[in-house]
Amino acid sequence: MRPTAKDLAEAAGLSLATVDRVLNDRPNVSPKAVRSVNEAIERIGFIRNPAAVSLARNKSYRFRFVLPTSGDLYLAELIHRVEEARVSMKGDLVDLDVVQIPIDDPHKVAKYLADIDENEFDGIAMMAPESPQVRDAIGRLIERGVKFVQFLSGQEKLPTADFVGVDNYAAGATAAKIIGRFVGQRAGKVLIVAETMQSLDSIQRRFGFDDVVNSQFPHLQCLPSVETHGDERRATQILQRVLENNQEVAAIYVLSSEARIPLEGAASLTDLQEITVVVHERTPFSERGLRDASIDAVIAQDPGHAVRSAIRIMRARTDFREPHAAQDKIRIEVLLKENL
């Protein structure tokens, strides 16, 4: 049978109360007692059961997802997946909610994080563009004891926070490989569209894309990134100017997670079936695009997997355990019409 806390106390030569304080990282425990408990854990093979501890103490895990207010189909999918997890994990003592905040002003995002009560939440998973203000606010929140997951979009030089999402450099490089192969030897230009280039994921995807195109497909020219900021009118106007001034566009790469607005704008100006189109994330719009050949490939990450991974990581950190790295690795998926 698996060793119990009572067995551990006997092996360590300490009271059950002292062992309980060590296991739950509470104060008023001597270094000698901590050392004795850790040595006994190794000796008898004790495995702590956080769920049983939480159940015995009627303790729930209090987690929040903080997502943008601006977004389209992929954002709706993320919110749906969080709601699914909220319902399904109630029995596991996970109290989960989601809020949406404007993320275009880093000072307001930083203030939101500063106002979070560390006594109200055990963990926060947030999707926000990179900025020094947000990065520093996350660091201060972590110092106050709140576990933090950078959700799909991260901050550079923030090693104290976990990250859930794909390798965005690799995702951009994958998009470049697909476009290069699909276009073939025909010379042309690649129109690159982003919602904003302030987000670290967009920057990393652009780096990966440029590196592969420049090294493997020199006959293709990458145009400067176009930013839509999620505005349909702006997207149509900017794309019209770019397409009018660049008649040799052979491909379009939408490197942000929302493809509907830029591609609907582009479709009113050019025949998408005549050029190569690669986008990110599986949504009803991108599925339709694959089926009608207006989109050639979708580079996706499973939103349900991402949400569940963020929850598992916050739960592990709350229990002072290391997350299961292999289980929570989000893989890059390439979707074509043929494998939908």
N, C-alpha and C positions, 0 to 999 in steps of 0.2 A: 504494500500500500504506500501511497505517496506520503512522505513525512509531513506532519502537521506543525503548527506554530508551537504547540506544547512540546513536541519532540525536539524542535529547534531550541527552545528555552532550556531543556534538559541538557542538550549537547553543548550549549554555550555556557552552562552553569549560571544562568541569570533568570530573573523572574519573567513571567509571561508579559507583564506590563512593560518592562524594559525592552524586551524583544519587539513588542508592538510599536514602541516609540522609534526604535531603530528602523523597522521596516517601513514606517510611514514618514520617516525623515522629520520627526518632531524634535523640539529643543530639549535641553536638560538631560542629555545623554553624554557620558564620558567617551573620549576617543578609544579608551580600552574596551568599553562595552561594544562599541561599533565594530572594532576589530574582532572581538570574540564572536559576535553574531555572524559577520562575514566569513570568518574561518569555518564556523559550524555549518553555514549554508553550503560551502564547498565540500565539506566533509560528508554530510549526510544526503546531499543532493536535494535540498529543500527548494521547491518552486512556489513562489508567491502567486496566489490567485486573486488578482485585483477585483474581479467581478464578485467573488464571494465576500471580500472585505467590504466593498461598496454596499452589497445587499445587506450584510449584517448591520451596517451603520446607517442604512437607509440613505445613502449618499448617491446623488445623481451627478453625471458629468454635464456641465453647462457650457455648450459650444455655440458660437455664432458665426455665420457666413456673412461677410460684408461685400456686397457686389455693387457695380455701378448702376446708376439710374438710367443712363443712356445705353442703348443696345437694341438688338433686334431678335432674330430667331434663335441664335445660339445662347444668348442670355436667358431667353425664356426657357430653353432646354435645361440650363444649369439650375434655374429656380425650381423647375419641375423635379429635377433629380434630388435637390436638397429636401423638398417636401416629401418625396418618396422615402428618403432616409429618415426623416423626422418621424414618420408614421411607423416605419418598420423597426426602428431602434428604440422605441419607447420601452419595450420589454427588457432592454439591456441597460436601463437606467440612464439613457442619453437624452438630455433635454436640449433640443436643437431648434434654432430659429435662423431666419435670414432677414437682413435689412439691406436696403439700397440707398446709397448716398451719391451725390455728385462727386466725381473724381477729377474734374478738370482744374480745380484749384488745390494745389498741394497743401497750402496753409490750412484750408478748411478740413482736409483729410487728416492732417496732423492734429488739429484741434479735436476732431471726433475721437481719434485714438487716445488723446490725452484725457478725455472725459470718461473713458471706459472705467468702470469700477472693478478693480481686481477682485473684490469680494462677490461680485455678481457673475463673473465668467471665469471658467477654467481655461478656455482656449478660444482663439479668434483665427478664422481663415479669411484672408482678404485678397481681393483682386483689384489692384490699383497700379497706375503707371509709376515708373521710377522717378524719384526726386529726392534730394538731400533732406528736405523737410519730413517727408513720409518715412524715409529710412531711419532718421534719428528718432522719430516718434515711435516707430516699431521697437527700436532698441530700448527706449525708456519703458515701454509697456512690458517687454520681456523682463526687464530688471525688476518690475513690480510683481513678477511671478505669474504672468499670464502666458500660456503657451501660444506660439504664433506660427501659422502656416501661410507662406506666400502661395496664393492659389492661382495657378496658371500664368501669373505675371509677377515677376520678382524685383528685388532691389539689389544692385551690385554691392559687393563688399558688406554683406550682412550674413555672416556665417552662423550667427546665433539663432537664426530662424530657419525652419524647415521649408522646403519647396516641393510643391506638387505640380507636375506638368511634364510635358515632353522636353527633350533637348531641342531648344528652338533653333540653335545653329544647325543641327542636323536636319531639322524640319525644312529650313530654308534651302539647305544643300540638296535635299531630296527633291524639292520643287524644281530646282535648277536642272537636276539630272533628267527629270521627266520632260520638262520643256525642251531641253536640248535634244533629247532623243526624238520627241514628237515632231519638232520643227525640222529636224534633219539638217542637211547641208545648206539649206536656203538662208542667205544672209537677211538680217532684219533686226528690228528693235523690240525690246521687251518693255511693256508698260507695267510699272509696279505701283500698286495701289494699297494704301494703308488708311485705317481710320485715324491714327495718330502715330507719328514716329517718336513720341515721347515715351512710349512703353518699351520696356526692356525686351519683351518678347519680339516686338517688331524690329527693333535694332538688331537683335541676334539673328533673326531670320534673314534680314537683309544682308548681313555679313556672310552668312552661309551661302546664300543665293549668289552673291557677287563672286565669292571665291571660286565656286564651281564653274560658273559661266566664264569667268576670265581665264581660268586654267584649262578648261576642257572644251569650251565652245566659243572661241574668240571671234567667230563670224557673227555672233549675236552682241548687240549693244544694249546694256541696261540703262534705261532712262532714269532721271531723278525720281525719287518717290513722290507720289501724289497723295495728299492727305484730304480725306473727305469730312472728318469729324462727325460722321454719322448723319450728315445733312444731305438730303436727296437733291435739292436744287444746286447746292454747291458742287456735289459730285458730278452732276450732269454738265454744269458749266465748265468745270476744270477739265473733265475728260474730253469735252468737245474741243477745247483749245488745244489740248495735247494731241488729239487724233488729227485735227486739221493741220497741225505743224509737223506731224510725223506720219507720212503716208506709208512708211515701210514697217508698221507694227506687225510683227509675226506672232506675238504672244502677249497675253495679259496674266499677271500673277497678282492675286489679291492676298496679301500676306497677313491681314488682320482676320479676326474670327467671324466677321459678318460680311458676307459676299453679296447679299441681295442688292443693297443700295448701289454700290459701284457697278455691278454687272447689269442691272436694269438701266442705269444711265448709259453704259457703253453699248448695250443692245439697241438703243434708240439711234445710235450713230454709226454702228458697223455690224456686220454679220458675224456673230460669235462662232458660228459653225465653220467659218473660213479661216479662223486662227486658233492657236492653241491656248487653252484657258485652264489654269490651275488655281484652286482656292483652298482655304483651310476650313475644317469643321463640317461635320455631317448635320445638315438641317433639312427641313422639307424643301427649301429652295434649292440647295445644292444637289439633293437627290433628283429633283425634277430636271435640273441642268444636266446631270449625267445621262438621264434617260433620253432627253431630246437632243443630246450632243452639243449643247451650248457650253458645257463644261467637260473637259477631258479627264481630269483627275481631281480628287479631293484628298487632302492630307488631314487626317483626323486623329483626335485623341478622345477616348471614350469618356463622356462627361460623368456617367454614373460611376465609373472606376475612379475618376478624379475626386468626386465628392466623398466616396467611401474611403479612399486613401487618406484624405485630409482628416476625416473623423478618426480613423485608426491611429494616425500619427498624433493628433491632439490627445487622444485617450492614453496612448503609450507614454507620452511625455508627462501627462498628469499623474500617471502611476509610477513615474521615475523609471521607465523601461525604455530600451532602445527600440525604435520602430523596426519592423521587418522590411528591410530595404528591397528585397526581391519582390515581395508581395505588392509593394506600393510604387513600383517603377511603372510609369505610364509610357506605353509603347506608341511609336508612330505607326499609324495605319494608313495605307494607300488604297483608296476606293476608286474603282473604275465602274463603268456601266455593267461590265461583265461579272463583277463580284458583289453587287449590291445585295 
